[in-house]
Amino acid sequence: MVNFFYERDYYHLSSNQRLAHKIAEILNIPVGKTEIRKFLDDEIMVRNLSDVRGKDAYIIQSTSRPASDNILEVLILINALKNSGAKTINLVIPYFGYSRQDRIALSGEPVTAKVVADMFQSAGIDKLITVDLHTYQIQGFFSCPVINIETSELFGAYYHKYFESQGINEHDVVVVSPDHGSVLRARDLGSAFKNASLAFIDKRRPAPNQSEVVSVIGDVKDKHCVIIDDIIDTCGTINNAYDALVSMGAKDVYVCATHAVFSVNELNKKIKHIVVTDTIEKDDDSISVITVANLIADAILNK
Ligand code: R5P
């Protein structure tokens, strides 16, 4: 069994150094070495500096901002590892960038989630491990096995403990999906609380990066509302959901979201508590962070 671990090398590139080290520590294996350079014309070079011959290599990298550079780093390292004789190349993408463009909403639009999936696939990956993919269908864009780790249980355990410490009765908790895309996440999170009910927000997007609430479905009056989403980017979805819930009489609002993209960092300060994961590295003391390192380590071990 021990040899099984030593047969693997793990790589972090630019985006998830801390997370990669945590995973390696849990698995008790060293992090593989790379040299990353950018030439004067912005071309990227990633060189493998570890002995990977005959080994299963795991590359850990979120394709968060700068998404295009991070994607290229991965593609280039895949090639370098193949040239170095790795037996299999396994990709761990905690945050899968470009995933929100996953369907044709207006004629002429691309499906960029498929474009990116095709690039990784044709570069020759053997497996993909990712966290809370924006939509389940993206798994079908790959022909290799895909493990999509879900975090609602992690958030459920977190808020269960948090409410207990604050003396909040879980009968007064409502789990809120801020749009139709997070309904299943809300249902899963709700199962962590005793008799919590669910509410849904009918959100529309009049233009990219803009959102508006049409209505709130469910009773939130005098309730502690927990909004769950996969991504916080411009903060529009969460802030609009907060306004709608408060206008419907919610007592207070809590938030959990997997991927802290935060292109704009302007969450409403009146939100009682916010927790995200470390799929994207974030240094902000006002936001709690829970790690997905154990979940990823389990997925690597196929637990
Ligand atoms: C949308 O479908 C996603 O699930 C998130 O709700 C969205 O990406 C959040 O983006 P923003 O913070 O810009 O509203």
Boltz pocket constraint, residues with backbone or C-beta under 6 A from the ligand:
constraints:
  - pocket:
      binder: B
      contacts: [[A, 100], [A, 178], [A, 179], [A, 181], [A, 182], [A, 209], [A, 211], [A, 229], [A, 230], [A, 231], [A, 232], [A, 233], [A, 234], [A, 235], [A, 236], [A, 237], [A, 238]]
      max_distance: 6.0
